[in-house]
Amino acid sequence: MSFRVRLTRGAEADLDRLFDFVLERELERDGDLWLAEQAVAAIRAGFATLSSSPFTCRKAGQSPFLRELIIPFGRTGYVALFEIESASSVLILAVRRQREDDYS
């Protein structure tokens, strides 16, 4: 079975925010500016895994269809909140860094 993976506008905005965060941090420390692109690529690769196995991710609340995907990157990584909408569709609701308090 294959699931179609879609992102809300908020999740797309989260990707932009996360890209900007990594880019600004690397600019401040004269670091690797490609790291921001690598981070977003890692997040999108994580999303791709949902097309085949969304039910393997941990539950995020009372609903068995609301779940979180852990995406490793560097020393921490990212967490994507998503909902299994139907037998063929997954909707990414939000994305955050693992060290952030909660979804924005």
C-alpha positions in Angstrom: 0.0 0.0 0.0 1.2 3.5 -0.9 0.2 6.7 0.8 0.1 10.1 -0.8 2.0 12.6 1.4 0.9 16.2 1.4 1.9 19.2 3.4 -0.3 22.0 4.8 0.7 25.6 4.2 1.8 25.8 7.8 4.1 22.8 7.3 5.6 24.4 4.2 6.1 27.6 6.2 7.8 25.5 8.9 10.3 24.2 6.3 11.1 27.8 5.3 11.5 28.8 9.0 13.8 25.8 9.7 15.9 26.6 6.6 16.3 30.2 7.7 17.2 29.2 11.3 20.0 26.8 10.2 21.3 29.3 7.6 21.4 32.2 10.1 23.1 30.0 12.7 25.7 28.9 10.3 26.3 32.5 9.1 26.9 33.6 12.7 29.6 31.0 13.2 31.1 31.0 9.7 29.9 27.5 9.3 28.7 25.3 6.5 26.0 27.3 4.5 25.0 24.1 2.7 23.8 22.7 6.0 20.4 24.4 5.7 19.8 22.7 2.4 20.9 19.4 3.8 18.6 19.8 6.7 15.5 20.4 4.5 16.6 17.5 2.3 16.7 15.2 5.3 13.3 16.4 6.4 11.8 15.7 2.9 13.5 12.3 2.8 11.8 11.6 6.2 8.5 12.6 4.7 9.1 10.1 1.8 9.1 7.2 4.3 5.5 8.0 5.3 4.4 6.9 1.8 5.0 3.3 2.8 4.9 3.1 6.6 3.0 5.9 8.5 1.6 3.6 11.2 5.1 2.8 12.4 5.5 6.3 13.8 4.6 7.2 17.4 1.1 8.3 18.4 0.7 12.0 19.2 -2.5 12.2 21.2 -5.7 10.3 21.7 -6.4 9.7 18.0 -4.5 6.7 16.5 -4.3 8.7 13.3 -2.4 11.7 14.7 1.3 10.8 14.8 4.9 12.1 14.9 7.8 11.2 12.7 11.3 11.6 14.2 13.8 12.7 11.6 17.4 12.4 12.7 19.8 15.1 11.6 23.1 16.1 13.2 23.1 15.8 17.0 19.3 16.2 17.3 16.9 16.4 14.4 13.3 17.2 13.6 9.8 16.1 14.5 7.0 16.2 12.0 3.4 16.1 13.2 1.1 14.4 10.7 -2.3 12.8 10.3 -3.3 9.7 8.5 -6.3 11.0 6.6 -7.4 7.9 4.9 -6.2 4.5 3.6 -4.2 6.4 0.9 -3.4 9.8 2.3 -1.1 11.4 4.9 -1.1 15.1 5.7 2.0 16.8 7.3 0.6 19.4 9.8 3.8 20.9 11.3 7.5 20.5 11.6 9.8 21.6 14.4 13.3 21.1 15.7 13.5 18.5 18.4 14.8 21.1 20.8 11.9 23.5 20.3 9.2 23.5 23.0 6.3 22.6 20.7 4.9 23.0 17.3 4.6 26.7 16.2 
